[in-house]
């Protein structure tokens, strides 16, 4: 069943959601299970990051890029769905809460249940605001906090795009990039301080804005993109090249200026992929592979939130190293266990949680778009410094 928030059914978008979720599972599986197979007590990114000269391998080792793809898709889907129609702010936020909170609260409360002490009010407040960094199974919760901030800003950003055109969002992108650089240059932090930028709204707003811009291009130039059959493969190759370069430069664990531009670069290449594939990809039911990918994309949020439970179980309770052939390197064994065990189990769990937890609340959502505003005679633009209140 499609989300009621999406006015336009786009099978390619569900395909990309599935890709994003699977990339995150493969990434966490390889990173965490490699440490488990090698007998290391825990994963330390600064010393244990995985590198490869093979672009296909770097796609997995840098599979955290699935988060960027999700954030681009959020801006894209919301903008395409609301194109040309005003948004009712209250209903929109209610719908987004119904989308995120039910499954998130179930997973978060289960994590709290692993603690010996009873949770207090402060613990519950941290859960409600997604600020639970030490909670079991909560390695991806920070992204939900960023998404909620996107949702708070979206109606305003959409109005800017509608009334001022893409130039308004491009100027906003440039301003954010400039301010982010100033923060990085002025920060007194002795350790890697780009992490706070990269893992928060300041470092991720680029990706949401680029998703909105991709939607603007898609809505106006869909037929041109569809006619350019090379666009989607070329965009995907560009994304793979960017990830390979990032991996070779040890970008994720560095505190170099590279991190300041990476969020925008990552968002830009995925925005190209999204716009091109949405225009050129299959429509309707498609073939069997298309339908299965769409079904997987439908449960991608469950896949994203529950995969840590499965990986934690494998790391803590299973003798994973005994499952791997001796001739296979640890990272190869981790990939094998992730693909053969962790991913199928997570998919099975996700279909259960989607239909039992997500779907009943998704059906409670109500339309948040109003009728298109009547056409008005354009008024002369006023100077920025003398706009009426």
N, C-alpha and C positions, 0 to 999 in steps of 0.2 A: 504493500500500500504506500502510495506516495505521500509525502508530507503535505498537509493542507496549506502550508505557507507558500508552496511553490505554485505559482499560477501557470507556469509553463513546464510541461514534462520534458526533461532532458535526460535521456538515458546516458549520454556521455558523461554528464555530471556525476551520476551514480557510479559509473566506471572509475572516474578519477577519485571519488571518495573511497572506493574499494582499494585502489592503488595506494592512496595515502595511508590508510589504516594498515595494510599489509606491510608497507615499508617500515612503519613504526614498530610493528611486531618483530620483523626480521632484524631491525637495528637493535632493539633491546635484547632480543634473543641471542644474537651473536655476541654482543658486548658482555652480557651477564653470564651466559652459559660458557663462554670461553674461559672466564675467570673460574667458574665452577669446575670445569674439566681439568684445568691446570692446577687445581687445589688451592687457589688463592682465596683468602678470606673475603675479600670484597673488591669491587671494581673502583679503580682510581683513575678518572679520565686523564689526568695530567701525564700519567706514565703508561697506561694500558690501552690507549686509543689504537684502533686498528687502521692500518694503511695498506694501500695496494696500488700498483701501477695499472691494474685492470679496471677500466671504467665501470664494468658491470659490478665488480666487487665494491668499488667506492660508492655505488648507488645504495648498497646495503649498509656499508660501514658509516655512511652519512645519511642513513635512513631517517634521522631526525627531521630531514627536509619534508617528510610527510606532514609535519605540523605546519610548515609554511604553506604547503599545498592546501591543507584544510582552511587556513586563514584566507588565502586568496579565493578559495571556493565560497567561503562565507560572504565576502564582499560581492562576488560575482552573482551568486544565486539570489541574495536579497535585493540587489539592484535590478536584475532582470525581472524578478517577480513584481517589484514595485514601480517599474518604469511607467512614468506618466501619471501616477496616481499618488495623492497625498497619503501619508501614514498616520494612523491614530496611535499616538505614542503609548498610551496606557495599554491598549490591547496588544500592541506589538511586543512590549516588554513582558506582558503576561504570557504570550505565546512562547517567547524565548525561555522564560523560566520553566514553563511546562515541558519544553524540549530538553533542557539541561538538568534541572534539579532532581527529578525522581530517581533516575539511575545513579546519578552522582551521590545523592544522599544515602542510597542503599550501600554503595561501595564504601563510602566514607564511614558510615556507622559500623559496618562490618570491620573496618580497620580499627576503629576505636574500641571495638569489643575485644581486640587482642590484647589491650592493655589490662594490667592487673587492677589498677585503681579506677574508680568510677569517674566518668568525665564530668567536669564542672561546667559552669556557665561560660567561662572563657574558652574552654575547648569547643563547646557548641558554637560559640560565636566565630571561632576560627574556621570551623567547618562550613558555616553559612557563607563566609566570605572567601572561601577557597584558600585560606592561609594556613595550610596544614602540611608544611614541608617534611616533617618527620613521620607522617602517618603511613602505616603499611598500605601498600597498593596505591599510594598517592603520588607516584612519580610523574603523572601527567596532569595532576589537578591544577597546576599553575596556568596551564593553557586555558582552562575554563574561566579563570578569573580575567584573563586577557580578552577572551571572547565576550564576556559580559560587558566589559568596558567598550568593546566595539559596538555592541547592541545599544548601549546608552548613547553613543555618538551617532549611530547610523541615520536616524531621521534628519538630524541637522546636516550631516554630510551629504545625504541624498538631496536635500533642498539646495545646498550649494551647487551640486552637480547639475540639478535641473534648471536652476535659475541663472547660474554663471558659466555653466559648461565645464568641460574637463580642465580648462586652464586653472580654475579655482583649486581643484585637487592637486594639480601639478605644482602650483605655488605652495600649497600646504606641505607637499612632499619635500620640496626644496627647503622650506623653513624648518621642518623637523630635522632634516639631515644636518643643516647648519647648527642648530641648537644642540643636537646630539654630539657633534664634533667639539663644540665649546665645552660641554659637560665633560667629555673625555679628556680634553686638554687641561681643564681646571681641577679635575678630581685629585684629592690628596691621598686617595686609597693606595696603600703599598702593594696590594694584591691585584689580581685580574679584575678590574672594575667594569669591563665591558659586559660581564655576565648579567649584571643588574639591568643594563640597557637591553641586552639581547633577549632576556627572559621576561621582559615587561612590556607594557604598552608603548613606551618610548622607542623600543627597538622593533616592535612588530606592527605598529600602525601602518608602516609602509605597505605591508603585504595585503592588508585589508583594503587600503586605498587603491592599490594596483588591481585588486580584484574588481573593485567598482569601475575603474577605468577600462578594464577588459570587458566588463558588461556593456559599457557605453559603446565601445568599438563593435562588440558582437551585435548589439541591437541595430546599429546603423549600417554595418557592413557585413552582415551575415552571408549574403549571397556571394560577395567577393571572396570572403574567406573560404566558403564552400567550393568555389571554383578553383581556388589555389590549392590543389591537392597536396602540394609539397609543403604547405605551411605547417601542418601538424607534425610530420616527421622532422622537419627542420627545427621546429621549436623544441621538440624532445631531445634532439641531438645537442642543441645549445644548452639545455638543462643538464644533460649528462656531462658535457664538457665543463660547465661551471662547477658541478659537484666534484669532478675529478681534480680540477685545479685547486679547489678549496681543500680537498683531502691531501694533496701533495704538499701544500703549503702549511699543513698542520693547523688549519685555520680555527677549528673548533676550540682547541685548548690554548690558543695563543691570545695575547692581549695587544696585538698589533692593530694599526689603523684599518687593517683588512676587515676586522669585525664591524667597524662602523659602516662600511658600505655593503657588507655581505647581505644584511637583511633586505635591502632594496634590490640588490642583484638577484638574490634567490627569489624574491617576490616577482620581479620582472620576468624572469625566464618561465616561472610557473604561470604567470598571467598570460604569456604568449601561448603556452601549451593549452590552457583552459579555453581561451577564446577560439583558437584554431580547431581544437578537437571538438568543442561544443558545436561549432559550425559544420564540421566535416564528418563527425561521428554518426553512428547509426541512430535512426529514429524509430519510434514505436517499439514493438517487441523485439525486433531484430532476430538474430540467430540464437542458438542455444547458449553459446559462450556469452553473448551479449546479455541475455536474460539472467544468467547466473552471476555475471559481474554486477548487474544492476541490483540483484537481490543482496549480494554481498555489500554493495555500497549502501543499501537501505539500512543494514544493521551495523554500519561502520562505527557509529558512536558507541554501541555496545562493545564492538571489537576493540575499540580504542581504550575504553575504561576497564575492561575485564582482563586484558591480556597480562597485566601485571600480577593478577591473582594466580594465573596458570604458571607464569614464569617463576614466581616466588615458590610455588609448590614444587616445581621441578628442581629449583636450586636448593631448597631446604630439605626435601623429603626423598628425592630420587637419586640413585647412584648413576648419574648421567654419564660419568666417565666410562662405566662398564658397557654402555650402549654403543660406544664409538669404536670402530675398528682401529687396531693399534697403529696401522700405517697412516691413518688420517690425522693431519694436524689438528690441534685443538680448535682453531677457528672453523675449520671444515666440519668437524664434528658438531660444533655448536650450531652451524647453519643447518646441518642435516637433522639434528634433533628439533630445531625450531620448525623446519618445513614439515617433517614427518609427524611430530608429536604436538608441539606447542600450538602451531597455527590451526590444525584441524580441531583440537580440543577447544581452543578459544572461539573458533567459528561456531561450533556446536553450542557452547555456552551462550554465545551472543544471540543466536536465534531464540533461545529460551528467554533471555533477559529482555530482548526487544519486544517479543509478543506478550510477556507477562508483566513487564514493568513500564517500558517506554510507550508502547502503542496505546494502552488505555488512557494515558494522560495526553498523548498527541491528539486523540479524538476529542478532547475537551477544548481544543483551541478554536478560536472564532476569527472570522475575517477581520483584518486590521487595515485594509485599504479602502479609502473612500472613493466616490465617483471622481473622475477627472475634473479638474477645475475648468470653468468656462474660460475661453480664450479672452485675453485682455489686450487692449491696445498698448503696445510697448511704450514705456515712459523713458525719457532721457535719463541716462545714468548720471548720478550725482558724484561729486568728488568724495573720495573716501573720508576725508577729514571733516566733511560738512553734511553728513547723512542725518536726516531727521530722526528723532527718537520716537 
